[in-house]
């Protein structure tokens, strides 16, 4: 079975069916994924430290 991309309307419908707790988890994850650069900084530091080990 092929993965079907969801439409914006389908995603909003799914969000409306979620509990408030799950909505907050989703929004936190979306924020981290799209707006927070902290994870990119941590990733860059790790890569730098790993390269420094060699």
C-alpha positions as CSV (number, residue, x, y, z in Angstrom):
1,X,0.0,0.0,0.0
2,X,1.5,3.4,-1.1
3,X,1.8,6.2,1.4
4,X,-0.8,8.8,0.6
5,X,0.0,12.4,1.4
6,X,-2.5,14.1,3.6
7,X,-4.1,17.4,2.6
8,X,-4.1,20.4,4.9
9,X,-7.8,19.8,5.5
10,X,-7.2,16.2,6.5
11,X,-4.4,17.2,8.9
12,X,-6.6,19.9,10.5
13,X,-9.4,17.3,10.9
14,X,-7.0,15.0,12.6
15,X,-5.7,17.7,14.9
16,X,-9.3,18.6,15.9
17,X,-9.8,15.0,17.0
18,X,-6.7,15.0,19.2
19,X,-6.8,15.6,23.0
20,X,-5.4,19.0,24.1
21,X,-2.4,17.2,25.5
22,X,-1.6,15.6,22.2
23,X,-2.1,18.9,20.4
24,X,0.4,20.6,22.6
25,X,2.9,17.8,21.9
26,X,2.4,18.2,18.2
27,X,2.8,22.0,18.3
28,X,6.0,21.7,20.4
29,X,7.4,19.2,17.9
30,X,6.4,21.5,14.9
31,X,8.0,24.5,16.6
32,X,11.2,22.6,17.2
33,X,11.3,21.3,13.7
34,X,10.6,24.5,11.9
35,X,11.5,27.4,14.2
36,X,13.9,26.4,16.9
37,X,17.5,26.4,15.8
38,X,18.8,25.0,19.0
39,X,18.8,21.4,17.7
40,X,20.9,22.6,14.7
41,X,23.4,24.2,17.0
42,X,23.7,21.1,19.1
43,X,24.1,19.0,15.9
44,X,26.8,21.3,14.6
45,X,28.7,21.1,18.0
46,X,28.5,17.3,18.0
47,X,29.9,17.1,14.5
48,X,32.7,19.6,15.3
49,X,33.6,17.6,18.4
50,X,33.6,14.3,16.5
51,X,35.8,15.8,13.8
52,X,38.2,17.1,16.6
53,X,38.6,13.5,17.9
54,X,40.4,12.4,14.8
